[in-house]
């Protein structure tokens, strides 16, 4: 019979030994030098027979679970997982996961061994009615924490699998009217208004600008690069309209590593104050709608916004240079 997670194992050592059977445990501990949690193992004792080793392991496990494993909290496990995995992914993915994990703050300091389904469901219920993608991201990051904990013998059950999500109905994004567009692009210059102007004139997804490295902005050449995306079509160059240049100059003047360090939740709140009745993604719908009004060819629109056309000839063989894309965005 297989021992339970965290129980330990019995190992038969090689060679002609008087006590060839050893008891061995695996545990997680904090490395004082790197200040990160690492997984280690150690031998507890050596015995002549398998039965002696089994008895010793049983005695060890009576009220003697290593505290370094038992005491790991939800947030500590997340930090371990994030350090190893988020550096490998895209900036947009890291941003989405960072936003999602913050919603689990009420159980940050609760030990993994103490978290039950009711604790998770109570938090999910607090966000009842949010969009499906937001709730899915919450479930996804919690699942990372629980899967890591199971693999490393902290817990034995993944309660995330039993969560009930209740997302709001998907709503269609509403383009701004021409009057709303003119008002939005002429707002007093600020970090948020500069972003709004750029979004309306480039058709990007909200996450794409908020995670754009400054080194990928080529203002003099009038384009920026999106090097990471969920789809192949999302990896592209995006033209910078002449009327968006002042906004880029404003944002890049005191920028650090990225075009902006504003958090999406903060941006969304400020957006709602400046463009009432709309959400940030409506700027993308507005751009596409206005491009169609200007009778810009569909392949050019799809190339700018990163849409897959569904046509292999268009997606693979049609190459569109920067010049016609610039001409299109300069019409707005």
Steps between C-alpha positions, in 0.01 A plus 500: 500500500623845412581729792298824528650826376755639744536170683849414380653196330723203569806463280723194467858620465757341268798299616565249779370696798410383849198735501396531134147641556470877545203725578488814288277811503460793260422848624486865393713756683612861466850548359662770712737606221256531207194573718297252293326176591677186381415132512746280691518145629681328783550156653354449849665168589643167384368151587583131452155397376220656300261441791722698739515789253123492452443512875742791540330695221160442659627629837646806327165585345306490827458872562831572330417656161780742404394855587672638191237326288199550724557872545519606134222748426299557183704811415834328571414216265391749232829689532693175453295404192508850350876539533554180305229537236402862433846600377459257209168636374374815335459832676126497432465159664699614804283811528178296481621253763622779729157665483325168567716395795431830682135396527602209723650740758258391780677161517855619428613422855298182551700177503436273203415215737221714650333615176174326415249535218280739700787749531554502123130510411434794735759708313374395156147597609625850581582541130176344376388660177845595374590407144584139424867567423557673836346213695688243292828677577416493872436127479812445291744666741343325800538172314872569449535543877310181585670285235845611621397425858384150409814423301714613794305300759342792685141390436316210340188658348444772241189689608529735202348228282169535687460879473177634353548802277212729414624740230291780360363471149748599233419847374575643160750784501342828393697737276519865601292742296684761294414760763633278781812425295575870445448574868725209607794587272491865610511444875764692700828309472562248777623142523147364463388737223821431307428127519140552389612701196751229402247218547244680284756552223671158500228247589708309756365278772526662846768257617724565201588862579513458879774237461687655207880517557638845423770349280231376262369852431656649185352846501716650226406217265135529610435145622527276804551126525284245681730200539288283728133412463249221551474442125743516210301784344540700821877518447531800269616854438244774566514839323516817709260762364634856479228618739616240753863619500452766773344236722795264447744785567317583824507138623859426397645820647526363853440132430702220651519153345144512364287754321300538822495335840130566563305199628207387285248537782616857561490574127151357468370711788651818358376408150145465632523848652624658176292298252174426686280223368789308347771249599864500381443229239244724326790701357599196294143461372501872418822476301372206293164670443660827386744314273206331332326838460812628324480194271847380599557155343419220745846332483662828613258536792562139603876549476493810722276355774644147491197307378516167321295526183428129466635514147830315460597706196446826685662387826807330359579634155382862510772734624395852595766767543494778758415769245136404426439440869630849586281648230198325651553617861582855391147525356346501850 
